Amino acid sequence: MRRSSFRLRAVGCACAIAIMAVAISAIASAAPRTRAGKAAAAVVACSPGTDMSVSGGPICGVTVNGINEWLGIPYAAPPVGALRWQPPQSPTPWTNTLQATQFASECAQFFPPFPGGGSEDCLYLNVWRPADASTNLPVLVHIHGGGFVIGSGNGNNTLLASAGHEVVVSMNYRLGIFGFLAEKSLGPNSGDYGLQDQQFALRWVQSNIARFGGDPHNVTIYGESAGGSSVCDQIASPTAAGLFERGISVSGEYNTLLGAPTPLETQDCKSALPTKAQAFAAGKNFAAAVGCGNGTTDVASCLRAISTGTAETTAGQGYQNGGQGTVAPTINGSTLTMTLRQALARGQANRVDVIAGTDRDEDLVGAATTAAQYTSLVDTQYGSFASQVLARYPLSRFDSPGVAWRTVAADSDTVCPALTTAQDLANRMPVREYEIDDNDLPPYTAAGSGVIAAGASHVGAWYLTPVTPPLDANQQVLQNQEVAFVTAFAQTGNPNTNDVPRWPRYNNSGEVMSLQPAGDSELVTTAQMSAQHNCAFWDKVARQAPQ
């Protein structure tokens, strides 16, 4: 049930995307072992027994607390110079042993007013596995969030490797204008380079992961926020076929229902992504803005010659938010030929096992502290539907304007669309749906950062990375359940295992797993959840809204 206490949620919910940006930036910059595009760090010596060869050449890693780690492995050539705004290419092979003991640079990122950073030379991945000699282990590939404009795969993924006894891979992929600019001079299917990077990393996994003890035929991709919508994109992408068997989309619904003001370009699992024509028009304006417009003989070469800073500041937050060019996925005609919902409706999506869901109180749009702010937010977001929204969500029903607005935004933008997406998925493939119903998320320090930030390493209460200070007893039970669910799902496609509540397929039962602390996780019917969140009303608004 809905509680009335107010709190900031996690990265995917982002009642303040500021917390997301600051937290991710702080964590990435505070990682202790980093190279390429960062300040020089002392080289960390390799540990015995970590030498091996991958497709690019020999590498060695480190062993920490019973986990072998290989950090900063090149999975593609640096996308710089002539390779900027090109599909990813294989890296140049090396012959000397690469000491894969430090994270490589995060990708260049820009999200005003927060500090940018990173490097265009960023296509590296990281691998964790138990230090024993196990083989044919399940493989989990993490795709980080951050609205496709910020973020990093340079996190601590030891928990699933140790508790779940599986191989975990994380990656950096191109972000913002470098990951998603579409412009005719760059090719008829330009754009979506960030999604292509994700797929290139998955192909690296297919070719190399057996050397780390992983099973290339048992791969689960998982991600939160933009990582969650990336999972949706890869399920929809024809070029991702056969690269994974399972997907976990955490908080992949976060854009506003009607496309009203939001700091992020339209991009989530429910969204009608920019068409190729829209993307090309935005790209043409970007080219003109950086001095590569009409009269330029070779527009592509001109674009590849501009500085990183010029590209970032001209793009800003993308063409939908006062900038230029596309900074998130588009229908580019090859990587994505249609949206997830279109692909599902036409039976053209990749059929995989799926876990998907969202938080009960996610809100990407802001917060209200007064009645006037509440009314203003409703008017801005829902336009001609505002009076109906205010009648259904009168302020008198809530403890505060903040709780009122959070409830409206979550119901319309995340929870109800997530149920619709779940049903669309369930029509084509096995699905388990969840909702986070954790009323007391604790603040914590993301491991290695020294920064207190709600939700910096997880979304909602998906505790899949180490948490400091330790969770209290109630939250620890929830973490244990979640790790057990994910571990079992990665092994077999079925999250049911010992000591956790039974989680049936959404396809057959219409039941949603309500994830709660203190062992209170329970099944809730779709009818119950829909009624709690006024989904019949919001579904009607979505159908009636101009397209």
Secondary structure as GFF3:
##gff-version 3
##sequence-region A 1 547
A	DSSP	alpha_helix	17	30	.	.	.	ID=ss1
A	DSSP	beta_strand	52	54	.	.	.	ID=ss2
A	DSSP	beta_strand	57	60	.	.	.	ID=ss3
A	DSSP	beta_strand	62	64	.	.	.	ID=ss4
A	DSSP	beta_strand	67	74	.	.	.	ID=ss5
A	DSSP	three_ten_helix	81	83	.	.	.	ID=ss6
A	DSSP	beta_strand	98	99	.	.	.	ID=ss7
A	DSSP	beta_strand	109	111	.	.	.	ID=ss8
A	DSSP	beta_strand	114	117	.	.	.	ID=ss9
A	DSSP	beta_strand	124	130	.	.	.	ID=ss10
A	DSSP	beta_strand	137	143	.	.	.	ID=ss11
A	DSSP	alpha_helix	158	163	.	.	.	ID=ss12
A	DSSP	beta_strand	167	171	.	.	.	ID=ss13
A	DSSP	alpha_helix	176	180	.	.	.	ID=ss14
A	DSSP	three_ten_helix	184	186	.	.	.	ID=ss15
A	DSSP	alpha_helix	193	208	.	.	.	ID=ss16
A	DSSP	three_ten_helix	209	212	.	.	.	ID=ss17
A	DSSP	beta_strand	214	224	.	.	.	ID=ss18
A	DSSP	alpha_helix	226	236	.	.	.	ID=ss19
A	DSSP	three_ten_helix	238	240	.	.	.	ID=ss20
A	DSSP	beta_strand	246	250	.	.	.	ID=ss21
A	DSSP	alpha_helix	276	289	.	.	.	ID=ss22
A	DSSP	alpha_helix	299	305	.	.	.	ID=ss23
A	DSSP	alpha_helix	308	315	.	.	.	ID=ss24
A	DSSP	three_ten_helix	319	321	.	.	.	ID=ss25
A	DSSP	alpha_helix	340	345	.	.	.	ID=ss26
A	DSSP	beta_strand	353	359	.	.	.	ID=ss27
A	DSSP	alpha_helix	371	382	.	.	.	ID=ss28
A	DSSP	three_ten_helix	383	385	.	.	.	ID=ss29
A	DSSP	alpha_helix	386	392	.	.	.	ID=ss30
A	DSSP	three_ten_helix	395	397	.	.	.	ID=ss31
A	DSSP	alpha_helix	401	410	.	.	.	ID=ss32
A	DSSP	pi_helix	411	415	.	.	.	ID=ss33
A	DSSP	alpha_helix	416	426	.	.	.	ID=ss34
A	DSSP	beta_strand	431	436	.	.	.	ID=ss35
A	DSSP	beta_strand	445	446	.	.	.	ID=ss36
A	DSSP	beta_strand	467	468	.	.	.	ID=ss37
A	DSSP	alpha_helix	473	492	.	.	.	ID=ss38
A	DSSP	alpha_helix	506	509	.	.	.	ID=ss39
A	DSSP	beta_strand	511	515	.	.	.	ID=ss40
A	DSSP	beta_strand	522	525	.	.	.	ID=ss41
A	DSSP	alpha_helix	526	532	.	.	.	ID=ss42
A	DSSP	alpha_helix	535	544	.	.	.	ID=ss43
###
